[in-house]
Structures are given as structure tokens and as C-alpha cells.
Amino acid sequence: MRRLAFLLHVFLLSNVAAQDWPRQKSIHIVAGFAPASTTDLVARLVAPKLGEALAQSVIVENKPGAGGNVAAQQVKRAAPDGYTLYVTSVAYAVNPSLYANPGYDPFTDFIPVILGPSTPNIIAVNPAVAAKSLPDLVELARKERLSYASSGVGTTTHLSMERIKTLRKVDIAHVPYQPAQAVGAAVAGHTQVSCTSLPPAVTHVKGGRLRPIAVTSAQRSPALPDVPTVNEQGFSGFDDLTWTGFFVPAGTPQDLVNRINSEITRALAAPDVRERLASLGLEWKPNTPAEFAAFLREEVPKWAKAVRDSGAKAD
């Protein structure tokens, strides 16, 4: 009976949402990470365009904590009426393996709306560090005690560096930070090395406050074309990306999902947004909710293996 009552409740909410959306009510985009993170940057590029298209206010609400789990748990409880969106990172696919109880199921608690921009991770050093390449950094780590800042335990920035350490059998101490603070740790010299997504690092690299060592994507980034990939420096099989994605609570009507996908597509395709994304090293191409769902069915097991291999645990 409880199950039947729940389904009836969702059905009634869905019908109301389908008939009345959009109406004069604020849309909330709940970002799983702090201001200035890649996820936050994408949310704030999309929000005003979405607001203009729907003629209503769109509010970005940052809810950092537990690698995006705090925001996920909040949004999964929201009404499935199209007024609460969740924007997060690849952590969405990592956390179910990283945490004993992330508080959500990536396949049943949300509907994927659209895969947003993605970026390679970048390994960089404080200019005072002698290393100018990844082999240099490995050799330096054999002689000196080094530490690296990442965007948090179990993020792809953490897992990428752990893969390199394992393959070269070197010890570089891991110091997890919030995404927006990880780059600053290396700039200030609190750690010698940082491994973060590209957007927070680009301005520091171009300003000479960080020396880039490598990007973790299979190809070089158009934003920093002179920075070689990890694969170019004696490794193989690296194509580690930090992506963003938009979700809505399970039970949201498909017509609303499709409409939100269309409007976010329009926002991300706008010339000024594309220019801003390119300047930050973020790349994006249009995709449907079904394509995003298929992508997730590959990403979740992929990162589950990476977590197992690294031994990373957040609890």
C-alpha cells in the first residue's frame, strides 16, 4: 500500500508539473561544490541564459560537502516538478564506490538531463620546484619529500595522481582540498604540486604562478596547447576527465526533462558561453538525456575499478 501511495503521489505531482511548468516560480540549480569550482562556473554560465529563456529567476545554490553527496541527498528529496536541478561533477559516478553510503543511487534516484562541459585534469608545480616535466617530477619525488593538492579524496584529480604514483612506484603525499582551494595551495607553496581540473588553473598557468607539467586527457587541451599529455611522457591509457552534468529528481516528467535539456543546450551553445568555456579549457558538445544515461552506464563501473585499484576510501 505504501508503494502504491508513493507512486500515486509521484503521478499526481508529475501531471501538475507537466501542465503548469514553467510558471512564475524560481528554479534552483543546486551545485554540489563550492563557488569557483568547475561545477559552479558551469552552473553560473547556464543560469542567466535559462532564466532569460523561461522568463523566470534561476538561482544557483552551492551545497558543498562529501564530494557532492550533501547536494545529491537534498535534490533527490525535492519535488520532481522541474524546479530543482542538480549540477555536479564526475564525482557523481565515483562516489557510489568511494563511500560506504553516498546517500543516493546513481541510476534510480535521478534522471540524467544533459552532460555538460568536460575538462582534462592538469598536473602543475609551484615555480620554485625544479621539475619541468613529468619524468622530472618523478625523479624529484625519489629524492625529496613532496606533496600534492587535489580537489578531494576520490576525485579524478586524486585518482589520476595515484595511478601515476603506482605506475612509477614513488611517494608523493596527498593533501585533499576543496576544488577551488587546491590550485591556491600550490600557488602559495603549501604543497609543491597540484592536480586539479583545468579551469581553476588556467589563469595561474598563464600568469606564471604555476608551471604546467601535464594534462591527463588523451589529447592536448586547446586552452594550453603547449602542455604535453601524460601519455606523451612515458605513460599510456590516460584519458581522465572532470565532467559536469545536470540531473533532476526521479519522477520528473519526460517532457520537462526534454525541455530543460533543450534550454541548457541553447545556453551552452551561445557564442559568449562557448568563448568563456574555451578560455577555461572546457569542451562540450550537444547530447540527449538518453545519450547521457548511456554514458553514465559506462562511467560508474569505470571509476568503480579505479577506486578499487587505488584503495581510496572516503569513510
C-alpha positions in Angstrom: 0.0 0.0 0.0 2.8 2.4 0.8 4.4 1.7 -2.5 1.1 2.3 -4.3 0.6 5.6 -2.4 4.1 6.8 -3.3 3.6 6.0 -7.0 0.2 7.8 -6.9 1.8 10.8 -5.3 4.6 11.0 -7.9 2.0 10.5 -10.7 -0.1 13.4 -9.4 2.9 15.7 -9.0 4.1 14.8 -12.4 0.7 15.7 -14.0 0.6 19.0 -12.2 4.2 19.8 -13.2 3.6 18.8 -16.9 0.5 21.1 -17.0 1.9 24.1 -15.2 5.7 24.3 -15.9 7.1 26.8 -16.3 5.3 29.2 -14.1 6.4 32.2 -12.1 8.5 30.4 -9.5 12.3 30.4 -9.0 14.2 27.5 -10.5 17.1 26.3 -8.2 20.3 24.9 -9.6 21.9 23.1 -6.6 25.7 22.9 -7.2 27.5 20.1 -5.4 30.7 22.1 -4.9 31.9 25.4 -3.6 31.9 28.7 -5.5 34.7 29.0 -8.2 34.8 25.2 -8.7 34.3 23.9 -12.3 30.8 22.8 -11.4 29.9 26.2 -10.0 31.4 28.0 -13.1 29.2 25.9 -15.4 26.1 26.5 -13.3 26.6 30.2 -13.3 27.1 30.4 -17.1 23.9 28.4 -17.7 21.7 30.1 -15.0 21.2 33.5 -16.7 20.5 32.0 -20.1 18.0 29.6 -18.6 16.3 32.5 -16.8 16.0 34.5 -20.0 14.6 31.6 -21.9 12.0 30.8 -19.3 11.3 34.3 -18.2 11.8 33.5 -14.5 14.5 33.6 -12.0 17.2 30.9 -11.8 19.1 30.7 -8.5 22.4 28.9 -8.1 22.7 27.4 -4.7 26.1 26.0 -3.6 25.8 23.0 -1.3 29.4 21.6 -1.0 30.2 18.6 1.2 31.1 14.9 1.0 32.1 15.2 -2.7 28.7 16.4 -3.8 26.8 13.9 -1.7 25.2 16.6 0.5 23.7 18.3 -2.5 22.6 15.0 -4.1 20.7 13.9 -1.0 19.0 17.3 -0.9 17.9 17.2 -4.5 16.8 13.6 -4.6 14.2 14.6 -1.9 12.9 17.6 -4.0 9.6 17.6 -5.8 10.0 16.1 -9.3 8.5 19.2 -10.9 11.3 20.7 -12.9 12.1 23.5 -10.4 15.1 21.8 -8.7 18.1 20.9 -10.8 21.3 19.2 -9.6 24.6 20.1 -11.2 27.6 18.0 -10.2 30.9 16.6 -11.5 32.3 13.2 -12.3 32.1 12.6 -8.5 28.5 11.5 -9.2 29.9 8.4 -10.9 32.8 7.9 -8.4 31.0 8.3 -5.1 28.9 5.2 -5.1 32.2 3.2 -4.9 34.1 5.6 -2.8 31.6 6.0 0.0 30.1 3.1 2.0 26.9 5.1 1.9 26.8 8.0 -0.5 23.1 8.6 0.2 21.9 8.1 -3.4 21.8 5.5 -6.2 23.2 7.0 -9.5 20.7 5.0 -11.6 17.4 5.2 -9.7 17.3 8.5 -7.7 17.9 10.9 -10.5 17.1 11.4 -14.2 20.2 12.5 -16.3 19.3 15.7 -18.2 22.4 16.6 -20.1 26.2 16.0 -20.0 27.8 19.4 -19.6 31.3 20.6 -20.4 34.3 18.5 -19.5 38.0 19.3 -18.9 41.2 17.4 -18.5 43.0 17.4 -15.2 46.3 19.3 -15.1 49.3 18.5 -13.0 51.3 21.7 -12.1 54.0 22.7 -9.8 55.0 25.8 -7.9 57.6 27.7 -10.0 60.2 27.2 -7.2 60.1 23.4 -7.9 62.8 22.3 -10.2 60.7 19.8 -12.2 59.8 20.9 -15.7 58.3 17.6 -17.0 56.5 14.5 -15.5 59.7 12.4 -15.6 61.5 15.3 -13.8 58.8 15.3 -11.2 59.0 11.5 -10.7 62.8 11.7 -10.2 62.5 14.6 -7.8 60.0 12.6 -5.8 62.6 9.9 -5.4 65.0 12.4 -3.8 62.7 14.8 -1.9 59.6 14.7 0.2 56.8 16.2 -2.0 53.1 16.7 -1.5 50.3 17.4 -4.0 47.0 19.1 -3.6 43.9 17.6 -5.2 40.3 18.5 -5.4 39.4 16.0 -2.8 39.6 12.3 -1.9 38.3 10.1 -4.7 38.1 12.8 -7.3 39.6 12.1 -10.7 42.3 14.6 -9.8 43.2 12.3 -6.8 42.9 9.1 -8.7 44.9 10.3 -11.7 47.9 11.2 -9.5 47.6 7.9 -7.6 47.7 6.0 -10.8 51.0 7.8 -11.8 52.5 7.2 -8.3 51.6 3.5 -8.5 53.0 3.0 -12.0 56.3 4.7 -11.1 56.4 3.5 -7.5 57.0 6.9 -6.0 55.5 8.5 -2.9 54.0 12.0 -3.2 51.9 12.8 -0.1 48.2 13.5 -0.9 46.6 16.6 0.6 42.9 16.9 -0.3 41.3 20.4 -0.6 38.0 21.8 -1.8 38.3 22.2 -5.6 38.6 26.0 -5.6 41.4 25.9 -3.0 43.5 23.1 -4.4 45.2 25.3 -7.0 45.9 28.0 -4.5 47.7 25.5 -2.3 50.4 25.0 -4.9 50.5 28.7 -5.8 51.1 29.6 -2.2 53.7 26.8 -1.7 51.7 24.9 0.8 52.2 21.9 -1.5 54.8 21.6 -4.2 52.3 20.1 -6.7 48.7 20.3 -7.6 46.4 18.1 -9.7 43.1 19.8 -10.4 40.7 20.3 -13.3 41.9 22.8 -15.8 39.6 25.8 -15.3 40.9 27.0 -11.9 44.5 26.5 -13.0 44.5 28.2 -16.4 44.8 31.8 -15.2 47.6 30.8 -12.8 49.5 29.0 -15.5 49.2 31.9 -18.0 50.2 34.3 -15.2 53.3 32.3 -14.4 52.2 31.4 -10.9 52.2 27.7 -11.7 54.3 25.7 -14.1 52.3 23.1 -16.0 53.6 19.6 -16.2 51.0 17.5 -17.9 47.3 17.2 -18.8 45.5 13.8 -18.2 43.4 13.7 -21.4 44.3 11.6 -24.4 44.8 14.8 -26.5 46.3 18.2 -25.6 43.9 20.9 -24.4 43.2 23.8 -26.8 43.4 26.1 -23.8 47.0 25.2 -23.1 48.3 23.6 -26.3 51.9 23.6 -25.3 51.3 21.4 -22.2 52.0 17.7 -23.1 49.7 14.9 -22.1 50.7 12.3 -19.5 50.7 9.7 -22.3 53.3 11.8 -24.2 55.7 11.5 -21.2 56.1 7.7 -21.0 52.7 6.6 -19.9 49.7 5.0 -21.7 46.0 4.7 -21.3 45.3 8.1 -19.7 42.2 9.9 -20.6 40.9 11.1 -17.3 38.4 13.9 -17.4 36.4 16.0 -15.0 33.0 16.4 -16.4 29.9 18.3 -15.3 26.3 17.1 -15.6 22.8 18.2 -14.9 20.2 16.0 -13.2 16.6 16.2 -11.9 14.9 14.0 -9.2 13.5 10.7 -10.3 9.8 11.0 -11.3 10.2 14.3 -13.2 8.1 14.0 -16.4 10.0 13.3 -19.5 8.6 16.4 -21.3 10.1 18.6 -18.7 13.4 16.7 -18.9 13.5 17.2 -22.6 12.6 20.9 -22.3 15.4 21.5 -19.7 17.8 19.7 -22.0 16.8 21.9 -24.9 17.2 25.1 -22.9 20.6 24.1 -21.4 21.8 23.1 -24.9 20.8 26.5 -26.2 22.6 28.2 -23.2 25.9 26.2 -23.7 25.8 26.8 -27.5 25.6 30.6 -27.1 28.7 32.3 -28.6 29.6 34.1 -25.4 29.3 31.0 -23.3 31.3 28.9 -25.8 34.0 31.5 -25.8 34.2 31.6 -22.0 34.2 27.7 -21.8 37.1 27.6 -24.4 39.1 30.1 -22.4 38.9 27.9 -19.3 39.7 24.7 -21.2 36.2 23.3 -21.1 34.8 21.4 -24.1 31.2 20.5 -24.8 29.0 19.0 -27.5 25.2 18.6 -27.5 23.7 15.4 -26.2 20.3 14.0 -25.3 19.1 12.6 -21.9 19.3 9.1 -23.4 22.9 9.6 -24.5 23.9 11.0 -21.1 22.3 8.0 -19.4 24.3 5.6 -21.7 27.5 7.5 -20.8 26.8 7.0 -17.1 26.3 3.3 -17.5 29.9 3.2 -18.7 31.4 5.8 -16.3 30.1 4.3 -13.0 31.8 0.9 -13.4 34.9 2.5 -14.9 35.5 4.7 -11.8 34.5 1.8 -9.5 37.5 -0.1 -10.9 39.8 3.0 -10.4 38.6 3.3 -6.8 39.2 -0.4 -6.1 42.7 -0.3 -7.7 43.7 2.8 -5.8 42.3 1.6 -2.5 40.7 5.1 -2.0 38.0 5.3 0.7 36.2 8.4 1.9 34.6 7.0 5.0 
